[in-house]
Amino acid sequence: MDIGLAVGGAFLSSALNVLFDRLAPKGDLLKMFQKHMNDFRILKKLRMTLLGLQAVLSDAENNQASNQSVSQWLDELRDAVDSAENLTEEINYEALRLKVEGQHQNLAEVSDLNLCLSDDFFLNMKEKLEDTIETLKDLQEQIGLLGLKEHFGSIKQEARTPSTSLVDDSDIFGRQTDMEELINRLLSEDANGKKLTVVSIVGMGGVGKTTLAKVVYNDEKVKDHFDLKAWFCVSEAYDAFRITKGLLREIGSFDLKVDDNLNQLQIKLKESLKGNKFLIVLDDVWNDNNEWDDLRNLFVQGDIGSKIIVTTRKESVALMMVNEQISLDNLSIEVSWSLFKRHAFENMDPMGHPELEEAGKQIAAKCKGLPLALKTLAGMLRSKSEVEGWKRILRSKIWELPHNDILPALMLSYNDLPAHLKRCFSYCAIFPKDYAFRKEQVIHLANGLILQEDRIIQDSGNQCFLELRSRSLFERVSNPSQGNKEKFLMHDLVNDLAQIASSKLCIRLEESQGSHMLEKGRHLSYSMESIDFEKLTPLYKLKHLRTLLPISFQHGAPLSKRVLHSILPRLTSLRSLSLSNYGTVELPDALFIKLKLLRFFDLS
């Protein structure tokens, strides 16, 4: 699988949407330009140019990995769009400043934005806008040379590999307790008068939900217990017609005569289930809306003791659909090694290859208990007999491995996210691995990515966090080391995914390789443990930096006054700045005059 998917696009798409909102026909920005009628067209020109560029954005993102020229074009487009966004925000800032000053002077005309902007300021902004439009026009002229195609329709979702009920029983490692618990629930006759019991298996992608369901589905005791059994991989967007038809095929009651009629199909399914004790598995369910109720009305026609198993990555799905829930944890180090060993060494004795065994144990530990990652890496290494080959894999990042099936599992989770959730999740690449973060950090520091204002930002940020949490992308830390507040982690593989999704726009200073990577960054974190002026000197170059976040695993060194006076005032594109955990900080008087675009500032 090509790891160069359409990454980083969430940030660029977000910036374009911000600009389109501000350039709306009845928006405040156009009102500010109305007294300069001859120059009114400059904003329309900017909007039309951006629309032309947006039309090929999807194709450019899909081709950037295989075409270096397209990748460079996207970088230049991102810089130009950032410049345009900064200019529009600077105009808004100036209008707001004059309005506030006018209110203090009791000027009646301050509500009319046309009267606020001075001619000098307007001419300065006009000149900068013209330069930006010229840059955007140059980029638009390159579209044909790059072979980029317009795309106006909805983005096609990548097809998930459908599951089946077939499984190798020997693939079950460390799940004996979960397997016995699930079998007991299925065989239990204690239905409390309910005709239908739904059991969900919840966990992140690659943890083994489908495998567990398959083993139990094929268990002999389970087979003998039910009159009818059906397995259906829901996977794609919810489609009642497809699900109903698929279940009818599974139980052998499909009739071609009613193939195209949903109502007749559902009547047929209802009749087939009526009076029978059935087991149905709905695998890989993502949809958590009320359409489930329509299917449930069909399923309740079965006999008492009928059961449904639902596998999902989303806790919200489980809460909506189920009576009972099984949450799958990651495998232990010992079990991970057993699973890895079985697939990597096959018929060999690991003890006869001590160097491979040592490297294999480290690779297994790196997989952090995800069966899918363990089996995929082990299967690839099975053909490599030289220890150096194993060590190279140990030093490599998992997403760089050829034909690595863990990436589709996690990428599909990312691709399923709405655009605003993609932005928030991609932003989390700023957090180092194994860093326990607070929910508030995600909410506040990502608020520049949410297109709303005031109190709504907090509500939207909280909703974003809860949605990402329900999709198993964040893991709760059971015992936070400091304080009583809840903290969360991203699994290393999920953190890797966030880095890929951010396309190096979210970077960690200590891990950056060279100034080119830094200059591309929009959101940056750094460790407070060994802070000094020289360490942050490279930030001088980051004219597009939007977020600056100090990371503290424990209390760090105090912040240098040279940083406050010499570096921070130069970061004029900053939207989010945190100086949390530095204690008392004496801020320069002119800092916020320089940081006009700052939206969020944390001194806690």
TAGIGI-V532497 format. One record per residue. N is the residue number from 1. PHI is phi in whole degrees, 0 to 359 (999 if undefined). Layout:
n->N phi->PHI
n->N phi->PHI
//
This chain:
n->1 phi->999
n->2 phi->287
n->3 phi->284
n->4 phi->278
n->5 phi->289
n->6 phi->288
n->7 phi->264
n->8 phi->76
n->9 phi->292
n->10 phi->299
n->11 phi->289
n->12 phi->293
n->13 phi->299
n->14 phi->297
n->15 phi->298
n->16 phi->296
n->17 phi->297
n->18 phi->300
n->19 phi->295
n->20 phi->297
n->21 phi->297
n->22 phi->285
n->23 phi->265
n->24 phi->300
n->25 phi->306
n->26 phi->252
n->27 phi->282
n->28 phi->297
n->29 phi->297
n->30 phi->293
n->31 phi->297
n->32 phi->295
n->33 phi->266
n->34 phi->292
n->35 phi->282
n->36 phi->254
n->37 phi->301
n->38 phi->292
n->39 phi->255
n->40 phi->299
n->41 phi->289
n->42 phi->296
n->43 phi->287
n->44 phi->295
n->45 phi->296
n->46 phi->298
n->47 phi->297
n->48 phi->294
n->49 phi->295
n->50 phi->295
n->51 phi->297
n->52 phi->296
n->53 phi->287
n->54 phi->298
n->55 phi->297
n->56 phi->253
n->57 phi->299
n->58 phi->299
n->59 phi->294
n->60 phi->295
n->61 phi->296
n->62 phi->287
n->63 phi->252
n->64 phi->294
n->65 phi->290
n->66 phi->263
n->67 phi->224
n->68 phi->297
n->69 phi->296
n->70 phi->294
n->71 phi->300
n->72 phi->294
n->73 phi->300
n->74 phi->295
n->75 phi->299
n->76 phi->294
n->77 phi->296
n->78 phi->299
n->79 phi->296
n->80 phi->293
n->81 phi->294
n->82 phi->300
n->83 phi->298
n->84 phi->296
n->85 phi->295
n->86 phi->298
n->87 phi->296
n->88 phi->295
n->89 phi->290
n->90 phi->294
n->91 phi->296
n->92 phi->299
n->93 phi->298
n->94 phi->296
n->95 phi->297
n->96 phi->294
n->97 phi->299
n->98 phi->294
n->99 phi->294
n->100 phi->295
n->101 phi->297
n->102 phi->294
n->103 phi->296
n->104 phi->295
n->105 phi->264
n->106 phi->58
n->107 phi->273
n->108 phi->290
n->109 phi->278
n->110 phi->293
n->111 phi->286
n->112 phi->267
n->113 phi->296
n->114 phi->298
n->115 phi->269
n->116 phi->275
n->117 phi->283
n->118 phi->284
n->119 phi->296
n->120 phi->298
n->121 phi->295
n->122 phi->299
n->123 phi->296
n->124 phi->296
n->125 phi->293
n->126 phi->299
n->127 phi->297
n->128 phi->293
n->129 phi->296
n->130 phi->297
n->131 phi->297
n->132 phi->294
n->133 phi->297
n->134 phi->298
n->135 phi->297
n->136 phi->295
n->137 phi->297
n->138 phi->300
n->139 phi->293
n->140 phi->295
n->141 phi->291
n->142 phi->276
n->143 phi->303
n->144 phi->295
n->145 phi->296
n->146 phi->276
n->147 phi->73
n->148 phi->279
n->149 phi->248
n->150 phi->288
n->151 phi->219
n->152 phi->253
n->153 phi->280
n->154 phi->289
n->155 phi->288
n->156 phi->289
n->157 phi->285
n->158 phi->292
n->159 phi->289
n->160 phi->278
n->161 phi->290
n->162 phi->292
n->163 phi->270
n->164 phi->233
n->165 phi->273
n->166 phi->280
n->167 phi->202
n->168 phi->270
n->169 phi->304
n->170 phi->288
n->171 phi->281
n->172 phi->276
n->173 phi->233
n->174 phi->71
n->175 phi->243
n->176 phi->300
n->177 phi->296
n->178 phi->297
n->179 phi->295
n->180 phi->295
n->181 phi->297
n->182 phi->293
n->183 phi->298
n->184 phi->299
n->185 phi->293
n->186 phi->289
n->187 phi->274
n->188 phi->294
n->189 phi->265
n->190 phi->278
n->191 phi->266
n->192 phi->52
n->193 phi->80
n->194 phi->276
n->195 phi->282
n->196 phi->224
n->197 phi->238
n->198 phi->247
n->199 phi->243
n->200 phi->257
n->201 phi->246
n->202 phi->244
n->203 phi->174
n->204 phi->290
n->205 phi->300
n->206 phi->92
n->207 phi->273
n->208 phi->111
n->209 phi->297
n->210 phi->294
n->211 phi->299
n->212 phi->298
n->213 phi->298
n->214 phi->296
n->215 phi->298
n->216 phi->292
n->217 phi->302
n->218 phi->264
n->219 phi->296
n->220 phi->298
n->221 phi->296
n->222 phi->292
n->223 phi->302
n->224 phi->288
n->225 phi->278
n->226 phi->248
n->227 phi->283
n->228 phi->227
n->229 phi->224
n->230 phi->210
n->231 phi->239
n->232 phi->219
n->233 phi->270
n->234 phi->291
n->235 phi->55
n->236 phi->286
n->237 phi->305
n->238 phi->305
n->239 phi->217
n->240 phi->300
n->241 phi->298
n->242 phi->294
n->243 phi->294
n->244 phi->299
n->245 phi->297
n->246 phi->296
n->247 phi->292
n->248 phi->297
n->249 phi->299
n->250 phi->297
n->251 phi->267
n->252 phi->78
n->253 phi->242
n->254 phi->283
n->255 phi->237
n->256 phi->300
n->257 phi->293
n->258 phi->247
n->259 phi->301
n->260 phi->255
n->261 phi->236
n->262 phi->298
n->263 phi->298
n->264 phi->292
n->265 phi->298
n->266 phi->288
n->267 phi->297
n->268 phi->296
n->269 phi->294
n->270 phi->299
n->271 phi->294
n->272 phi->291
n->273 phi->274
n->274 phi->302
n->275 phi->79
n->276 phi->256
n->277 phi->273
n->278 phi->239
n->279 phi->236
n->280 phi->238
n->281 phi->252
n->282 phi->253
n->283 phi->265
n->284 phi->61
n->285 phi->270
n->286 phi->243
n->287 phi->279
n->288 phi->241
n->289 phi->265
n->290 phi->283
n->291 phi->295
n->292 phi->302
n->293 phi->299
n->294 phi->296
n->295 phi->288
n->296 phi->301
n->297 phi->297
n->298 phi->283
n->299 phi->290
n->300 phi->289
n->301 phi->283
n->302 phi->288
n->303 phi->285
n->304 phi->302
n->305 phi->99
n->306 phi->294
n->307 phi->225
n->308 phi->232
n->309 phi->254
n->310 phi->241
n->311 phi->254
n->312 phi->202
n->313 phi->269
n->314 phi->255
n->315 phi->297
n->316 phi->296
n->317 phi->295
n->318 phi->299
n->319 phi->295
n->320 phi->284
n->321 phi->260
n->322 phi->246
n->323 phi->263
n->324 phi->224
n->325 phi->219
n->326 phi->238
n->327 phi->259
n->328 phi->268
n->329 phi->271
n->330 phi->289
n->331 phi->290
n->332 phi->290
n->333 phi->300
n->334 phi->295
n->335 phi->292
n->336 phi->301
n->337 phi->295
n->338 phi->297
n->339 phi->293
n->340 phi->299
n->341 phi->300
n->342 phi->299
n->343 phi->275
n->344 phi->277
n->345 phi->261
n->346 phi->49
n->347 phi->266
n->348 phi->271
n->349 phi->265
n->350 phi->303
n->351 phi->294
n->352 phi->278
n->353 phi->224
n->354 phi->301
n->355 phi->291
n->356 phi->295
n->357 phi->298
n->358 phi->296
n->359 phi->296
n->360 phi->298
n->361 phi->296
n->362 phi->291
n->363 phi->295
n->364 phi->299
n->365 phi->295
n->366 phi->294
n->367 phi->287
n->368 phi->52
n->369 phi->79
n->370 phi->267
n->371 phi->304
n->372 phi->297
n->373 phi->294
n->374 phi->299
n->375 phi->291
n->376 phi->294
n->377 phi->295
n->378 phi->297
n->379 phi->298
n->380 phi->288
n->381 phi->285
n->382 phi->303
n->383 phi->269
n->384 phi->255
n->385 phi->262
n->386 phi->270
n->387 phi->297
n->388 phi->297
n->389 phi->298
n->390 phi->292
n->391 phi->292
n->392 phi->297
n->393 phi->296
n->394 phi->299
n->395 phi->276
n->396 phi->274
n->397 phi->273
n->398 phi->302
n->399 phi->290
n->400 phi->274
n->401 phi->285
n->402 phi->291
n->403 phi->56
n->404 phi->271
n->405 phi->284
n->406 phi->288
n->407 phi->295
n->408 phi->304
n->409 phi->299
n->410 phi->278
n->411 phi->296
n->412 phi->295
n->413 phi->297
n->414 phi->292
n->415 phi->297
n->416 phi->286
n->417 phi->289
n->418 phi->297
n->419 phi->303
n->420 phi->292
n->421 phi->286
n->422 phi->299
n->423 phi->297
n->424 phi->294
n->425 phi->293
n->426 phi->300
n->427 phi->302
n->428 phi->291
n->429 phi->298
n->430 phi->290
n->431 phi->278
n->432 phi->294
n->433 phi->296
n->434 phi->67
n->435 phi->271
n->436 phi->274
n->437 phi->253
n->438 phi->269
n->439 phi->303
n->440 phi->298
n->441 phi->297
n->442 phi->292
n->443 phi->296
n->444 phi->287
n->445 phi->285
n->446 phi->264
n->447 phi->293
n->448 phi->290
n->449 phi->262
n->450 phi->254
n->451 phi->275
n->452 phi->213
n->453 phi->230
n->454 phi->54
n->455 phi->296
n->456 phi->297
n->457 phi->302
n->458 phi->299
n->459 phi->297
n->460 phi->293
n->461 phi->297
n->462 phi->295
n->463 phi->295
n->464 phi->300
n->465 phi->297
n->466 phi->298
n->467 phi->292
n->468 phi->295
n->469 phi->294
n->470 phi->292
n->471 phi->269
n->472 phi->65
n->473 phi->276
n->474 phi->245
n->475 phi->247
n->476 phi->287
n->477 phi->277
n->478 phi->293
n->479 phi->228
n->480 phi->304
n->481 phi->287
n->482 phi->231
n->483 phi->73
n->484 phi->255
n->485 phi->288
n->486 phi->296
n->487 phi->231
n->488 phi->224
n->489 phi->232
n->490 phi->256
n->491 phi->306
n->492 phi->306
n->493 phi->293
n->494 phi->290
n->495 phi->298
n->496 phi->301
n->497 phi->300
n->498 phi->298
n->499 phi->296
n->500 phi->297
n->501 phi->296
n->502 phi->280
n->503 phi->53
n->504 phi->66
n->505 phi->280
n->506 phi->249
n->507 phi->227
n->508 phi->251
n->509 phi->304
n->510 phi->293
n->511 phi->258
n->512 phi->287
n->513 phi->244
n->514 phi->89
n->515 phi->289
n->516 phi->299
n->517 phi->295
n->518 phi->295
n->519 phi->296
n->520 phi->281
n->521 phi->291
n->522 phi->247
n->523 phi->226
n->524 phi->223
n->525 phi->239
n->526 phi->212
n->527 phi->278
n->528 phi->276
n->529 phi->296
n->530 phi->223
n->531 phi->286
n->532 phi->206
n->533 phi->298
n->534 phi->298
n->535 phi->299
n->536 phi->266
n->537 phi->304
n->538 phi->302
n->539 phi->294
n->540 phi->308
n->541 phi->279
n->542 phi->271
n->543 phi->289
n->544 phi->257
n->545 phi->297
n->546 phi->248
n->547 phi->228
n->548 phi->230
n->549 phi->230
n->550 phi->282
n->551 phi->253
n->552 phi->234
n->553 phi->280
n->554 phi->207
n->555 phi->298
n->556 phi->257
n->557 phi->285
n->558 phi->293
n->559 phi->278
n->560 phi->293
n->561 phi->297
n->562 phi->295
n->563 phi->294
n->564 phi->295
n->565 phi->265
n->566 phi->249
n->567 phi->256
n->568 phi->303
n->569 phi->297
n->570 phi->277
n->571 phi->272
n->572 phi->286
n->573 phi->265
n->574 phi->300
n->575 phi->253
n->576 phi->226
n->577 phi->228
n->578 phi->242
n->579 phi->240
n->580 phi->297
n->581 phi->74
n->582 phi->271
n->583 phi->76
n->584 phi->287
n->585 phi->235
n->586 phi->269
n->587 phi->274
n->588 phi->296
n->589 phi->299
n->590 phi->271
n->591 phi->301
n->592 phi->280
n->593 phi->289
n->594 phi->286
n->595 phi->268
n->596 phi->294
n->597 phi->266
n->598 phi->295
n->599 phi->251
n->600 phi->224
n->601 phi->223
n->602 phi->242
n->603 phi->243
n->604 phi->293
//
